[in-house]
């Protein structure tokens, strides 16, 4: 796993939840992330993990579909 994938995921969540101009997104993201409580961190972590697992499962299905038995 790339180290910045989770941060990118959080940036996407931030843009969805707090839309704004691009100029303010970096500062706003830093402020937004600093106010997340432990439950929010856990929820985002679980969401991210579920998305990663889904992507890996889809890749596995694609590989199996390519195998002709």
Beta strands, then each sheet from edge to edge (+ up, - down):
end
